[in-house]
Amino acid sequence: MSLFSTPFPPAPDEVVGEIERPFTLYPPALQVVPVVVDVPHAGRRYPAGFVEQARLPLRGLRRSEDAFVDRLFEQGVALGAPLLVAEFPRAYLDVNREPYELDPRMFEGRVPPFANTRSMRVAGGLGTIPRIVGDAQEIYFGRIPVAEGLARIDGLYRPYHAALRGLVQRTQGIFGTCVLVDAHSMPSAGLDRDGLAKSDIILGDRFGTSAAGYIVDIAEQAFSRQGLSVTRNRPYAGGFITEHYGAPAAGVHALQIEVNRALYMNEATLEPHDGFETLREGISRALADCFARWSGWLDEGREAAE
């Protein structure tokens, strides 16, 4: 049984509408594993005012959405891990960025002096308030008021990260450690940095800095057992969430998991295809494998340290 009550795929009136809350938290009946799953880019509530002021049609705006990743990973709740899902779309606000990665050219008014205006992500148009969708199409006709951008950060970004931080801290408090699974999807088009077609799954650990090696080894083995091709860190090594929360020496491991969209959806129509349920079941089995082994390995490591 699905956790979600909305139509699948959602009807148009389930997509365009006001954002009623920053996130939805799906808690397990009892958290029995040291794992938190977060889905920051699958939000599909597009405010009508945002859609009206955009130069792109709704389908164009949705091209940056990690469509249905929340549903692909929902079995994590039944396996004993909380699931945190952003309700707002990535094109509107990106929580996988620093809180103030802002492009001054986007705004009417002065951005705060503490804003990071020179990051590579800002330069590429993919700051906290994105200027483009993933295929380099401009979102806005012109500048937007800086107060509007700051309101999105205060009303959506901060509550999301407060909730995520609380879940990580609570989990570590219970179990002595935490594995944060940061779930995403990626467009199938394009090549990785070695000039090869993208794998089915890409695991990002910031090149070994956000999670211990055995955490990633276990994940790679688990997804490979489901017949999925797996690579690490190329071309996606993890964003702000893995970098900010991952602290292996302190017992917090953050792992980004990217899923190739061609496995489960029509990327042109944004509708799931016949492979969706097969992939969902494969991810569920991989998560069950990971959760069990992460729990066991981490318990052994904690006992050895004691």
Buried (B, 14 or more C-beta within 10 A) or exposed (E): EEBBEEEBBBEEEEBBBEBEEBBBBBEBEEBBBBBBBBBBBBBBBBBEEBBEBBEBEEEBBBBBBBBBBBBBBBBBBBBBBBBBBBBBBBBBBBBBBBBBBBBEEBBEEEBEEEBBBEBEBBEEBBBBBBBBBBEEBEBBEEEBEBEBBBEBBEEBBBBBBEBBEEBBEBBBEEBBBBBBBBBBBBBBEEEBEEEEEBBBBBBBBBEEBBBBEBBBBBBBBBBBEBEBEBBBBBBBBBBBBBBBBBBBEEBBBBBBBBBBBBBBBEBEEBEBBEEBEEBBEBBBBBBBBBBBBBBEBBBEBBEEEE
